Amino acid sequence: MIITIDGPAAAGKGTLAAQLAQKYKLAYFDTGMVYRAVGLLMRLNHFDLNDESKAENLAQKLTFPQMMELSQNSEFRSSEGGVAASIVSSQPKVRAALLKMQQDFALKPVFADGTPANGAIYDGRDTGTVVCPNADVKFFITASTEVRAKRRFEELKTKGKDTPFEKVLQDMIERDERDAKRATAPMKPAEDAYIFDTSALSIQEVVQKAEEIIENKH
């Protein structure tokens, strides 16, 4: 079984994906990690984030072990890391370089320890439209910009990151714009996706709705 969950930052995709992956024993692929990895490599090498040729070169060489190693860096999940990921993910050559890695995972999904899985759940921006257009179930999770910015602000605070709310909100607005307007694979729901607005929903309510849909499909 292949499930895709797309949507903007801090809408609740990751939490939903993690819970569904655990319940249905599916391998979990957070596709944002590949872009965060390239963005972090660009920053560590002091490259201009808008230099598409350098970003493409790093993307072509990226491996899963390297991505997992980079994910341990304290800047990987930072607000700045999110901005860097958004910038490089808007570059068509970078997306093309990383697409095969993401699609291959659906053919041979594995858990974090390398053992084979019977399916996968994808968390990203274009997994239902581009990466896995033939997925069994597709979700698109969204929420108002203010609600998502508040969630991200609280998340950063718990991690000891003292980022002003106004900056988090502005970063969110700019990221949404880049994701929606990029030339290659703009963020949008797949035609057959189930759309949830989580602005006024608890994660338990979202998970319950998703489970009902999955179980009615199978």
C-alpha positions as CSV (number, residue, x, y, z in Angstrom):
1,M,0.0,0.0,0.0
2,I,1.3,3.5,-0.9
3,I,-0.2,6.5,0.8
4,T,0.8,10.1,0.1
5,I,0.3,13.1,2.3
6,D,1.0,16.5,0.8
7,G,0.5,20.1,2.0
8,P,2.2,23.2,3.3
9,A,4.6,23.5,6.2
10,A,3.2,22.9,9.7
11,A,-0.2,21.7,8.5
12,G,0.2,18.4,10.4
13,K,1.5,16.1,7.6
14,G,4.4,14.7,9.5
15,T,2.4,13.9,12.7
16,L,-0.3,12.2,10.6
17,A,2.2,10.3,8.5
18,A,4.1,9.0,11.5
19,Q,0.9,7.7,13.2
20,L,-0.4,6.1,10.1
21,A,3.0,4.5,9.3
22,Q,3.0,3.0,12.8
23,K,-0.6,1.7,12.6
24,Y,-0.3,0.2,9.2
25,K,3.4,-0.9,9.5
26,L,4.5,1.2,6.5
27,A,7.9,2.6,5.8
28,Y,7.9,6.4,6.2
29,F,9.6,8.7,3.7
30,D,9.7,12.4,4.6
31,T,10.5,13.8,1.2
32,G,11.3,17.2,2.6
33,M,14.4,15.7,4.1
34,V,16.1,15.4,0.7
35,Y,15.6,19.1,0.1
36,R,16.7,20.0,3.6
37,A,19.8,17.9,3.0
38,V,20.7,19.7,-0.2
39,G,19.9,23.1,1.4
40,L,22.1,22.3,4.4
41,L,25.0,21.2,2.1
42,M,24.6,24.4,0.3
43,R,24.9,26.4,3.5
44,L,27.7,24.3,4.9
45,N,29.7,24.9,1.7
46,H,28.8,28.7,1.8
47,F,27.2,28.4,-1.6
48,D,24.5,30.9,-2.8
49,L,21.2,29.1,-2.3
50,N,20.0,30.3,-5.7
51,D,23.0,28.7,-7.5
52,E,21.0,26.0,-9.2
53,S,24.0,24.3,-10.9
54,K,25.8,23.8,-7.5
55,A,22.6,22.6,-5.9
56,E,21.9,20.2,-8.7
57,N,25.5,18.8,-8.4
58,L,25.0,18.1,-4.7
59,A,21.5,16.6,-5.3
60,Q,22.9,14.2,-7.9
61,K,25.5,12.9,-5.3
62,L,23.1,12.7,-2.4
63,T,22.7,9.2,-0.8
64,F,20.3,8.0,1.9
65,P,23.1,7.4,4.4
66,Q,24.4,10.9,3.8
67,M,20.9,12.3,4.2
68,M,20.4,10.5,7.5
69,E,23.8,11.8,8.7
70,L,23.0,15.4,7.8
71,S,19.6,15.0,9.6
72,Q,21.6,14.9,12.9
73,N,22.9,18.4,12.3
74,S,21.2,21.0,14.6
75,E,20.5,23.2,11.6
76,F,18.7,20.5,9.7
77,R,15.3,21.2,11.2
78,S,15.8,24.9,12.0
79,S,13.7,27.7,10.5
80,E,16.7,28.7,8.3
81,G,17.0,25.1,7.2
82,G,13.4,25.2,6.1
83,V,13.9,28.3,4.1
84,A,17.0,26.8,2.4
85,A,15.0,23.6,1.6
86,S,12.2,25.7,0.1
87,I,14.6,27.7,-2.1
88,V,16.5,24.6,-3.5
89,S,13.2,22.7,-3.9
90,S,11.9,25.4,-6.3
91,Q,14.8,24.7,-8.7
92,P,13.7,22.3,-11.5
93,K,17.1,20.6,-12.0
94,V,17.3,19.8,-8.2
95,R,13.8,18.3,-8.2
96,A,14.7,16.2,-11.3
97,A,17.9,15.0,-9.7
98,L,16.0,13.9,-6.5
99,L,12.9,12.5,-8.1
100,K,14.2,9.0,-9.0
101,M,15.5,8.5,-5.4
102,Q,12.0,9.2,-4.1
103,Q,10.2,7.1,-6.7
104,D,12.5,4.1,-6.2
105,F,11.6,4.0,-2.5
106,A,8.0,3.1,-3.5
107,L,9.3,0.1,-5.4
108,K,11.4,-1.3,-2.6
109,P,10.3,0.4,0.7
110,V,12.4,-0.3,3.7
111,F,12.2,0.7,7.4
112,A,14.9,2.9,9.0
113,D,16.8,-0.2,10.0
114,G,16.9,-1.5,6.4
115,T,14.3,-4.3,6.7
116,P,11.7,-4.5,3.9
117,A,8.3,-3.0,4.3
118,N,5.0,-3.9,2.6
119,G,4.3,-0.4,1.6
120,A,5.2,3.2,2.2
121,I,3.8,6.5,3.3
122,Y,5.1,9.7,1.8
123,D,5.1,13.1,3.4
124,G,5.8,16.1,1.1
125,R,4.6,18.7,-1.3
126,D,4.1,16.8,-4.6
127,T,4.1,13.2,-3.7
128,G,0.5,12.6,-4.8
129,T,0.9,14.5,-8.1
130,V,4.5,13.8,-9.2
131,V,6.4,11.2,-7.0
132,C,3.6,8.6,-6.7
133,P,0.7,9.6,-8.9
134,N,-0.7,6.0,-8.7
135,A,-0.7,5.9,-4.9
136,D,-3.6,3.9,-3.3
137,V,-4.7,6.8,-1.0
138,K,-3.8,10.5,-1.3
139,F,-4.3,13.2,1.3
140,F,-3.7,16.9,1.2
141,I,-3.4,18.5,4.6
142,T,-3.7,22.3,5.0
143,A,-4.5,25.0,7.7
144,S,-4.5,28.8,7.8
145,T,-1.1,30.5,7.5
146,E,-1.5,32.0,11.0
147,V,-2.3,28.7,12.6
148,R,0.6,27.0,10.9
149,A,3.0,29.8,11.8
150,K,1.9,29.5,15.5
151,R,2.5,25.8,15.4
152,R,6.0,26.2,14.0
153,F,6.7,29.0,16.4
154,E,5.8,26.8,19.4
155,E,7.8,23.9,17.9
156,L,10.9,26.0,17.6
157,K,10.4,27.3,21.1
158,T,10.3,23.8,22.6
159,K,13.6,23.1,20.7
160,G,15.2,26.2,22.3
161,K,15.1,28.2,19.1
162,D,14.3,31.8,20.0
163,T,12.8,32.9,16.6
164,P,10.4,35.9,16.7
165,F,6.8,34.9,15.6
166,E,6.8,37.7,13.0
167,K,9.9,36.1,11.3
168,V,8.3,32.6,11.4
169,L,5.1,34.0,9.9
170,Q,7.0,35.9,7.1
171,D,9.1,32.8,6.3
172,M,5.9,30.7,6.1
173,I,4.2,33.2,3.7
174,E,7.3,33.4,1.5
175,R,7.7,29.6,1.5
176,D,4.0,29.0,0.5
177,E,4.5,31.5,-2.4
178,R,7.6,29.6,-3.6
179,D,5.9,26.2,-3.3
180,A,2.8,27.4,-5.1
181,K,4.5,29.3,-7.9
182,R,7.5,27.1,-8.8
183,A,7.7,26.1,-12.4
184,T,8.1,22.4,-11.8
185,A,5.5,20.5,-9.7
186,P,3.8,23.4,-7.9
187,M,2.3,22.4,-4.6
188,K,-1.4,21.5,-5.1
189,P,-3.8,18.7,-4.2
190,A,-4.0,15.7,-6.6
191,E,-7.3,15.5,-8.3
192,D,-8.2,12.4,-6.3
193,A,-6.8,13.6,-3.0
194,Y,-8.8,13.8,0.2
195,I,-8.4,17.4,1.5
196,F,-8.4,18.2,5.3
197,D,-8.2,21.7,6.8
198,T,-6.7,21.1,10.2
199,S,-7.0,24.7,11.5
200,A,-9.7,23.7,14.0
201,L,-9.0,19.9,14.2
202,S,-7.0,18.0,16.8
203,I,-4.4,15.5,15.5
204,Q,-6.6,12.7,16.9
205,E,-9.6,13.9,14.8
206,V,-7.4,14.1,11.7
207,V,-5.9,10.6,12.2
208,Q,-9.4,9.2,12.8
209,K,-10.7,10.7,9.5
210,A,-7.7,9.4,7.6
211,E,-8.0,5.9,9.1
212,E,-11.7,5.7,8.1
213,I,-10.8,6.6,4.5
214,I,-7.9,4.1,4.3
215,E,-10.0,1.3,5.8
216,N,-12.9,2.0,3.4
217,K,-10.5,1.7,0.5
218,H,-9.1,-1.7,1.6
